[in-house]
Amino acid sequence: MWMREYGSAWRRTGCLGTDRLMLADPKALKHVLHSAGYHYPKTIDRAQVSRMTTGNGIVAAEGRAHHRQRKIMSPAFSTHQIRSFLPLFHGTASKLVQKLKEVIAADPSGQPLVNVAGWFSRASLDIIGEAAFDLQFGSLDDLANPLVIRNDKEFVDSMLYPSWYDLIFRETWKYIPEPLLEYIRYIPTREYRGLRSWMDNIRVFSKGLIKQSTDKGDGNDIMSVLLRANGSSNPKNKMADNEMVDQIATFISAGNETSSKSLTWYFHALAKHPEAQVRIREEIALVRARAAGEEFTIADLDSMTYTLATLKESMRLDPIVWITARIASRDDILPLAFPITTKSGQQITSIPIKKGTPIDISPAVYNRLPDVWGEDANEWNPERFLDPLRGFKEASSNIGVFGSFFLATGTRGCIGWQFAVLEMQIIILTLVENFEFSLPPQSEKTKIYRRPSHIMLPMREGQKGTWMGLHIKPLN
């Protein structure tokens, strides 16, 4: 692996011979993502792909537009607002348990092979529907829900393994005036046809939701809070109509994918480590006795330190964002936490870069750096998050607020990360308390492959769409 040979930063050759900097050094990442975040926007091709998948919402916005949108949206993602969704998280998790029990009861073996990826996607979508729009999507009841099917199908078909000629075409986008880039979505190939269909349909759907929220006026859902926050009389402090419409595509797509795929990889890890399931159940039992029949509170969730450590460890080993790209908007110097050796044999502690230098950032590489995580960086070990002296080898390595991960990192960190973590915690606790998860005997039909689409997807040979087959056994 390049990291083992070159360290935490190295130069590589990209498409059409372009020079690119591959970066995994924590100090340099802090600089690029935090202190100088707005001086390192997404590369043109990454920004355009974001616009084609989520429109002109916060994921695609840059610079002042991103700062303005984030400021307007912040009240909708306040700690108080997110706490109000606890009953919804509990209710959806309980409904997911019931649906899985029905699947198990219908199987003669009593321990069926269940594609948990689909169930997590449905549960997450139902939560988003009610929390964001006060709308019942009914995804757990309707297995043919078009939002679930289209979201999975369009992104897999459009973004998994782009053709060689499309990769070359994307390299030319930096020479195309930005207003003309909008018309790229009309190219009639598989890479663009599915995404165009998705965005056209979701925008029609979004306009109806905004009207519904506006008519209601005083709702507690995220869209109602967002619309009230956007009610400023100063145009500079408001989102344009198209920006507001496209936030819904962001909620439905990015919000759903963040939670559901993280849960999918988490339960894959738990299935490989039954001892972790036992320990989580012991932790649940202690807190359950203290709660005296009440639903878990935020304090209860925070007290389950081992469960939280397993979630952090899963997200470390299997980050769903496998790579992202930035470009330097000015000449700069990147500081390094770990010195690297140049071709001439010189050791350096900083890297001078020129304006226009593309930078590839891989969370998967950073999350396995031995200099940060220790010699067992490639191994499952939740204990690393229970020992503050073991978690990071030095303080400068901590680049995020949740286990040092990219979910909540920098000026462009996910605005809904607390929502996602709380949702995942409750689903994890509810499922582990009710079921035992295990891997099926490994064969070509059951082997899971990591596929680098827009996020890291679980798939198997011969199966269309995402797939994570696990055995689920109900507990007495």
C-alpha positions in Angstrom: 0.0 0.0 0.0 1.3 3.5 -0.9 0.8 4.7 2.7 3.2 2.1 4.0 5.8 3.0 1.4 5.5 6.8 1.3 4.0 7.8 4.7 1.0 10.2 5.2 1.4 12.3 2.0 2.6 11.5 -1.5 2.3 12.7 -5.1 0.4 10.6 -7.6 -0.4 10.9 -11.3 -4.1 11.3 -12.1 -6.1 11.2 -15.3 -4.4 12.7 -18.3 -1.2 12.9 -16.4 -2.3 15.5 -13.8 -0.2 15.8 -10.6 -2.3 15.2 -7.5 -1.4 15.2 -3.8 -2.7 12.3 -1.8 -3.1 13.4 1.8 -3.7 11.5 5.1 -1.5 13.5 7.5 -3.6 14.7 10.4 -2.0 18.1 10.8 -2.3 18.8 7.1 -5.9 17.6 7.1 -6.7 20.0 9.9 -5.3 22.8 7.8 -7.2 21.9 4.6 -10.5 21.0 6.3 -10.6 23.3 9.3 -8.4 26.4 9.5 -8.2 27.1 5.7 -11.4 25.2 4.8 -12.9 27.7 2.4 -9.6 28.1 0.6 -9.8 24.5 -0.4 -13.1 24.0 -2.3 -14.2 20.8 -4.0 -12.6 20.1 -7.3 -14.7 21.1 -10.3 -15.7 17.5 -11.1 -16.6 16.7 -7.5 -18.6 19.8 -7.1 -20.5 19.1 -10.3 -21.3 15.5 -9.3 -22.6 16.9 -6.0 -24.9 19.2 -7.9 -26.2 16.4 -10.0 -26.9 14.2 -6.9 -28.2 16.8 -4.4 -28.8 19.9 -6.5 -27.7 23.3 -5.1 -28.1 22.4 -1.5 -25.5 22.6 1.3 -23.5 19.6 0.0 -22.7 21.3 -3.3 -22.5 24.9 -2.1 -19.1 26.6 -1.7 -17.6 29.6 0.0 -20.0 32.3 1.0 -23.0 30.4 -0.3 -22.1 27.4 1.9 -21.5 29.7 5.0 -24.9 31.4 4.4 -26.8 28.2 4.0 -25.2 26.6 7.0 -26.0 29.6 9.2 -29.7 29.5 8.1 -29.9 25.8 8.6 -28.2 25.6 12.0 -31.4 26.2 14.1 -33.0 23.1 12.4 -30.1 21.0 13.7 -29.7 22.4 17.2 -29.2 20.1 20.1 -32.6 20.9 21.5 -34.2 20.2 18.1 -32.5 16.9 17.7 -33.4 15.8 21.2 -37.1 16.2 20.3 -36.7 13.4 17.8 -35.9 10.7 20.5 -39.4 9.3 20.6 -39.3 9.0 16.8 -36.0 7.2 16.8 -37.3 4.8 19.5 -40.6 4.2 17.6 -39.0 3.5 14.3 -36.4 1.2 15.9 -39.2 -0.8 17.6 -41.1 -1.0 14.3 -38.0 -2.3 12.6 -37.7 -5.0 15.2 -41.3 -6.1 14.6 -40.8 -6.2 10.8 -37.6 -8.3 11.2 -39.5 -10.7 13.5 -42.2 -11.1 10.8 -39.4 -12.0 8.3 -38.0 -14.5 10.7 -41.3 -16.1 11.5 -42.1 -16.5 7.8 -38.8 -18.5 7.3 -38.9 -22.2 8.1 -35.3 -22.2 9.4 -36.1 -19.5 12.0 -32.8 -17.8 11.1 -33.1 -16.4 7.6 -30.4 -14.6 5.6 -31.6 -11.0 5.6 -30.4 -8.2 3.5 -30.1 -5.7 6.3 -28.9 -2.9 4.0 -32.4 -2.6 2.6 -34.1 -2.6 6.0 -31.8 0.1 7.3 -32.4 2.2 4.3 -36.2 2.0 4.8 -35.9 2.7 8.5 -33.7 5.7 7.9 -36.0 7.1 5.2 -39.0 6.8 7.5 -37.1 8.8 10.2 -36.1 11.4 7.7 -39.7 11.7 6.4 -41.2 12.4 9.8 -38.3 14.4 11.3 -37.6 16.5 8.3 -41.0 16.9 6.7 -43.6 15.6 9.2 -44.5 13.1 6.5 -45.1 9.4 6.7 -43.1 7.7 4.0 -44.2 4.2 5.1 -41.0 2.6 3.8 -41.0 -0.1 6.4 -44.5 -1.1 5.5 -44.1 -0.8 1.7 -41.2 -2.8 0.5 -41.7 -1.4 -3.0 -41.4 2.2 -1.9 -40.1 4.1 -4.9 -37.9 6.4 -2.9 -35.9 3.5 -1.5 -35.7 1.7 -4.9 -34.8 4.7 -7.0 -32.3 6.0 -4.4 -30.5 2.7 -4.5 -30.8 2.0 -8.2 -30.0 5.4 -9.6 -26.9 5.9 -7.6 -25.5 2.4 -8.2 -26.2 2.5 -11.9 -25.0 6.0 -12.4 -21.9 6.2 -10.1 -20.4 2.7 -9.8 -17.5 2.2 -12.1 -17.8 5.1 -14.6 -16.5 4.3 -18.0 -13.0 5.3 -19.1 -14.2 7.9 -21.5 -16.4 9.5 -18.8 -13.4 9.7 -16.5 -11.5 11.5 -19.2 -14.5 13.7 -20.0 -14.7 14.8 -16.3 -11.1 15.8 -16.4 -12.0 18.5 -19.0 -14.8 20.0 -16.8 -12.3 22.5 -15.3 -12.0 24.1 -18.7 -15.8 24.5 -19.1 -17.5 27.7 -17.9 -19.5 27.0 -14.8 -22.9 28.1 -16.2 -22.4 25.5 -19.0 -21.7 22.7 -16.6 -25.4 22.6 -15.7 -26.1 21.1 -19.1 -23.8 18.1 -18.6 -26.7 16.4 -16.8 -28.5 16.1 -20.1 -25.9 13.8 -21.7 -27.9 10.6 -22.6 -25.5 8.0 -21.1 -26.1 5.8 -18.0 -23.8 8.0 -15.9 -26.1 11.0 -16.3 -29.5 9.7 -17.3 -30.3 8.2 -13.9 -29.1 11.1 -11.9 -31.1 13.5 -14.0 -34.3 11.5 -13.6 -33.7 11.3 -9.8 -33.2 15.1 -9.4 -36.1 16.0 -11.7 -38.5 13.8 -9.8 -37.2 14.8 -6.3 -37.5 18.5 -7.2 -41.2 18.1 -8.0 -41.6 16.2 -4.8 -39.7 18.9 -2.9 -41.8 21.8 -4.1 -44.9 20.0 -2.8 -43.3 19.4 0.6 -42.3 23.1 1.0 -45.8 24.2 0.2 -47.1 21.8 2.8 -44.7 23.0 5.4 -45.5 26.7 4.6 -49.2 26.1 4.9 -48.7 24.4 8.3 -46.4 27.2 9.5 -45.8 26.1 13.1 -44.5 22.5 12.6 -41.6 21.1 14.6 -40.1 19.2 11.7 -36.8 20.3 10.3 -38.3 21.8 7.1 -40.7 24.0 9.1 -37.9 25.2 11.4 -35.7 25.8 8.3 -38.5 27.9 6.6 -38.9 30.0 9.7 -35.2 30.5 10.0 -35.2 31.5 6.3 -37.8 34.2 6.9 -35.3 37.1 7.2 -36.2 40.3 5.4 -32.6 40.7 4.4 -32.1 38.8 1.0 -28.4 38.2 2.0 -29.5 36.1 4.9 -32.0 34.0 2.9 -31.8 31.0 0.7 -33.0 31.2 -2.9 -36.1 29.1 -3.8 -34.0 26.6 -5.8 -31.6 26.2 -2.8 -34.4 25.5 -0.5 -35.9 22.9 -2.9 -32.6 21.2 -3.2 -32.1 20.9 0.6 -34.8 18.2 0.5 -32.8 16.2 -2.0 -29.9 16.5 0.4 -32.0 15.3 3.3 -33.4 12.4 1.5 -30.2 11.3 -0.3 -27.2 12.3 1.8 -29.1 12.0 5.1 -30.4 8.5 4.3 -27.1 7.2 3.0 -25.1 8.5 5.9 -27.1 6.6 8.5 -28.2 3.5 6.7 -24.9 2.5 5.1 -23.0 3.2 8.4 -25.4 0.9 10.2 -25.0 -1.7 7.5 -21.2 -1.8 7.9 -21.6 -1.7 11.7 -23.7 -4.8 11.9 -21.4 -6.6 9.5 -18.6 -5.9 12.0 -20.8 -7.0 14.9 -21.7 -10.3 13.1 -17.9 -11.0 12.9 -17.5 -10.2 16.6 -20.2 -12.0 18.7 -18.3 -11.1 21.9 -19.0 -7.5 21.2 -22.7 -8.2 21.0 -22.6 -9.9 24.4 -20.9 -7.0 26.0 -23.3 -4.5 24.4 -26.3 -6.5 25.8 -24.7 -6.4 29.3 -24.3 -2.7 29.0 -27.9 -2.3 27.9 -29.2 -4.5 30.8 -27.5 -2.3 33.3 -28.9 1.0 31.9 -32.3 -0.6 31.3 -32.5 -1.5 35.0 -31.7 2.1 35.9 -34.2 3.5 33.5 -37.0 1.6 35.2 -39.0 1.0 32.1 -38.6 4.4 30.5 -37.1 5.0 27.1 -33.4 5.7 27.0 -32.5 9.4 27.4 -29.4 11.2 26.0 -27.7 10.6 29.3 -28.4 6.9 29.1 -27.0 6.7 25.6 -23.9 8.6 26.7 -23.3 6.3 29.6 -23.1 3.2 27.3 -19.5 3.9 26.5 -18.6 0.5 25.0 -21.5 0.6 22.6 -20.5 4.0 21.4 -16.9 2.8 21.1 -18.0 0.0 18.8 -19.8 2.5 16.6 -16.7 4.7 16.4 -14.5 1.6 15.7 -16.8 0.5 12.9 -16.8 3.9 11.3 -13.1 4.0 11.6 -12.5 0.7 9.8 -15.4 1.1 7.3 -15.9 4.8 6.5 -18.7 5.3 4.0 -16.9 8.3 2.5 -14.0 6.6 0.9 -12.4 9.6 -0.8 -13.0 13.3 -1.4 -11.1 15.9 -3.4 -10.2 19.5 -2.8 -8.3 22.1 -4.8 -6.0 24.8 -3.6 -7.5 28.3 -4.4 -4.2 30.0 -3.5 -0.5 29.2 -2.9 -0.1 27.7 0.5 2.1 25.6 2.8 0.7 22.4 4.4 2.2 21.6 7.8 2.8 17.9 8.6 2.5 16.0 11.8 4.7 13.2 10.5 7.8 14.1 8.4 8.1 12.5 5.0 11.1 11.8 2.9 11.4 13.3 -0.6 12.9 11.5 -3.7 16.2 13.2 -2.9 16.3 11.7 0.6 15.5 15.0 2.4 13.1 14.9 5.4 10.5 17.6 5.3 7.8 18.8 7.8 5.7 20.9 5.4 4.7 20.8 1.8 4.5 24.0 -0.4 1.7 23.8 -2.9 0.7 25.9 -5.8 -2.7 27.4 -6.5 -4.8 24.9 -8.5 -3.2 21.8 -7.0 -5.8 19.0 -6.6 -5.7 17.2 -3.3 -7.2 13.7 -2.8 -8.3 13.0 0.8 -9.0 9.4 1.8 -10.6 8.9 5.2 -10.0 5.2 4.8 -6.2 5.8 4.7 -6.1 8.3 7.6 -8.3 5.9 9.7 -5.6 3.2 9.3 -2.5 5.2 9.9 -0.3 3.3 12.4 1.2 6.7 13.5 -2.3 7.7 14.7 -4.0 4.5 15.7 -1.1 2.2 16.7 0.3 -1.0 15.2 -3.2 -2.6 15.4 -4.7 0.1 13.1 -6.1 -2.6 10.7 -7.7 -4.6 13.5 -11.1 -4.3 15.2 -10.5 -3.0 18.7 -13.2 -0.8 20.3 -11.1 -0.6 23.4 -9.0 2.1 21.7 -11.8 4.6 22.3 -12.2 3.7 26.0 -8.6 4.5 26.8 -7.8 8.2 26.2 -4.1 7.4 26.2 -4.6 4.8 23.5 -7.1 6.4 21.2 -4.6 8.8 19.5 -0.9 8.7 19.8 -0.8 12.5 19.9 -3.4 15.3 20.3 -2.7 16.8 16.9 -4.1 13.6 15.3 -7.7 14.3 16.4 -9.3 16.1 13.5 -13.0 15.6 14.3 -15.5 15.8 17.2 -16.8 12.3 16.9 -14.0 9.8 17.2 -11.8 11.9 14.9 -13.8 11.1 11.8 -14.8 13.0 8.7 -18.5 12.8 9.5 -18.2 16.0 11.6 -14.9 17.5 10.4 -14.1 21.0 9.4 -16.1 23.9 7.8 -17.9 21.4 5.5 -18.6 18.8 8.2 -22.0 17.2 8.1 -24.5 19.6 9.7 -26.7 16.7 10.7 -24.0 14.5 12.3 -25.6 14.6 15.8 -28.9 13.6 14.3 -27.3 10.6 12.5 -25.3 9.4 15.5 -28.3 9.5 17.9 -30.4 7.7 15.3 -27.8 5.0 14.9 -27.3 4.6 18.6 -30.9 3.9 19.3 -31.3 1.5 16.3 -28.2 -0.4 17.4 -29.3 -0.8 21.0 -32.8 -1.8 20.1 -31.7 -4.4 17.5 -28.8 -5.9 19.6 -31.2 -6.2 22.6 -33.6 -8.3 20.5 -31.5 -10.2 18.0 -28.2 -12.1 17.5 -26.4 -11.3 14.3 -24.0 -13.7 12.5 -22.3 -14.1 9.1 -23.5 -16.9 6.9 -21.1 -19.6 5.7 -18.8 -17.7 3.2 -19.3 -18.5 -0.5 -19.5 -16.6 -3.7 -23.3 -16.1 -3.1 -22.8 -14.6 0.4 -19.4 -12.9 0.2 -19.6 -9.1 0.7 -17.6 -6.9 -1.6 -16.8 -3.2 -0.9 -17.8 -1.2 -4.0 -16.6 2.4 -4.4 -19.7 4.2 -5.7 -20.6 7.7 -4.4 -20.0 6.1 -1.0 -18.6 2.7 -0.1 -21.4 0.2 -0.8 -21.8 -3.4 0.3 -22.6 -5.7 -2.7 -22.3 -9.3 -3.8 -21.7 -11.0 -7.2 -24.9 -11.3 -9.3 -27.0 -9.0 -7.1 -28.2 -5.7 -8.3 -28.1 -2.9 -5.8 -26.7 -2.9 -2.3 -26.7 -6.2 -0.4 -25.5 -7.2 3.1 -26.8 -10.7 4.0 -26.7 -11.5 7.7 -28.3 -14.3 9.7 -30.6 -12.9 12.4 -31.8 -15.0 15.3 -34.3 -13.6 17.8 -33.3 -13.6 21.5 -35.6 -14.9 24.2 
